């Protein structure tokens, strides 16, 4: 079959798209073309269904799962067919439609039994148990849970066993065996925590809250509900947000905090409507009616209750219909309509008796099937007589109940009257207390703002000083170079001073940016395999000079052995250790600093000990706060922004570890850094750093194909590759790259990901289909961990981040190209490329304005990507940041921010062009 390049590219776009509307349109376009295979058509429907379920678009999810079911059969595609039916049940379950969910689940059982993986049946049994549980059919729920548990015991993981134990604990709550349920939840909580399953942890917290609420321990109940609620707020899980807000509303209802109860009930209804879950919405509306009744808002309570009863009847929730009758009797009694109140109460009693009679008749049926045939008639007669006696007793109880209810109504009316008078009497006192409380809160807020302003001022003063120090050196050295005050033979030394101060300035800015990324939850770890001992040796070697300059002994004690390979983010670990050791040296005037490392069962401990100025108890409390450095005198005496330890602690926590400190004033400090990790046998393809440094100065020989759409980037990377001695074939898109690869067969291929005509991923797939086996690397300006994983899974040999890290570039190319005796040039004059790139800004600005005015957002995104990638390569950071911000907003469809972001990018392009023109203008 000939390769359909356009259809394949469209299918790749569809697969990568994560926005529902765009993915839906692409899917319709693919289906309408009629060029897809049956397997690809099923894949389109299944992807659309899964994304719709993820976005809570339940009707769309059902529609596409049904299309999968109708488009195949169990004989031709058992996996997809079974999953399509089961996921219809899952979708109905999240929609709160338990009857429809059960129908789909039960339909899937025969196919689950034929699946080769027994866990398919176990998972289905667990889902059916959940549906029966939510319908209050505990016998059936327990029956299906047990079937799932038996399979999990033989074939399941620890996660599976914990999940089913968690579900069974819920039945004990319904049976009022709260202590047993709590014990089971504590067991599952420990398992979920050990597995790192935060969703399971949050569910355990929520259900423990239910148990404590039923036991009357409301503070503990609220504590666990709030812990669960915080997790669901972070994950934006509307289903559990509705459920937990409803739970909290019921607790506040029981404690009498009616305003708080109403607030949480309204939130429960809001989230339930957001995902169109009828069961959760019904529970929230019923809670709201109860609250309004207790607030004496009888008319409003009646309206809300009527709505809830109508919903319960529509969705066949008989239990809540029955509750509604009892509540309506109370409301009518409060309104003085005693006749209607008694009528509703009588309906409630009849409904209750009907349920009890149904249970009794069910028990009779079970009993009849067990007794002998000769005793059957006699037993039935006795049971009927017992039923008649019970009916008489119930009639008496009903009459007594009506009388007691009337008495209760009279007491309620009297209580309401007394309550109103007490409210009027205490209103003034309560108002004065509220005014006093509010005044105190405002004073406390003002004090917090004052302290925050002081901290901000201190930080600005510190960071201003820290930035000005290297900046003064850079400007001074630059001015002297321009004026010719240095001899040519000293030029490299003076440039080294500028580079050193520039690196320091970059580190300060990176600290501020890292703190911002962590607080915005956007910093990601980059895990790779490496030697922890070598990293420690580098840190010790790097800082030994500073210690020696101060007359200090900097000792290193290694208890790990000669090497310790592990999978870690070595850049962040090194950042933490450099900060801890540099601080120890900075704050120590005499004595020694020691760096020690030792292994424990679950990881390693680093200890940094000094004999410096130490800290008092007050300073220890705030040592890990942002912008904090003990006090202002320390900033003035030793310098620094106060960001280092806060950043280090947050980085350590992101890696699963933590930093602790022990210190005594004027005696010294001990900082302990725990890092969870496992030792690995090193991979065979790890290049020893010593060997790398030995050969890094040598050139390479071989042929490299470079595919990069931006001409300035293409020239820059080509120049660097040629300086290594490599032959470069440079092309501007993926289609040309495929053509040249099959023609020239280069030793290494470097593919940019986003290119016109044919992107990097599509080009790689086409090369593999054509039998090309040479190494292919992805070139990307967005080296985010989940994107890198996607590139490697697609078949790339590895990736190289932009801007270029020359050591990493050399290391990767050296794996596939021969080493040469030619020495690599250490310096490359890129000024002509920078000038060429800046000269294109006028044309780029015109394109941006044209595409923005015409609402061509895809073209505008391509403009931003092209400019941002090249600006990072040429170290035009302000242009790069503005371009990448515009690209990100377009990807996330934040159209409200476009005007300001476009204006900001145009301004940065103009400023860069003006600065370039001024630098080359005659003085």
Order of alpha helices (4+ residues) and beta strands (2+ residues): alpha-alpha-alpha-alpha-alpha-alpha-alpha-alpha-alpha-alpha-alpha-alpha-alpha-alpha-alpha-alpha-alpha-alpha-alpha-alpha-beta-alpha-beta-beta-alpha-beta-beta-alpha-alpha-alpha-beta-beta-alpha-beta-beta-alpha-beta-alpha-beta-alpha-beta-alpha-beta-alpha-beta-alpha-alpha-alpha-alpha-alpha
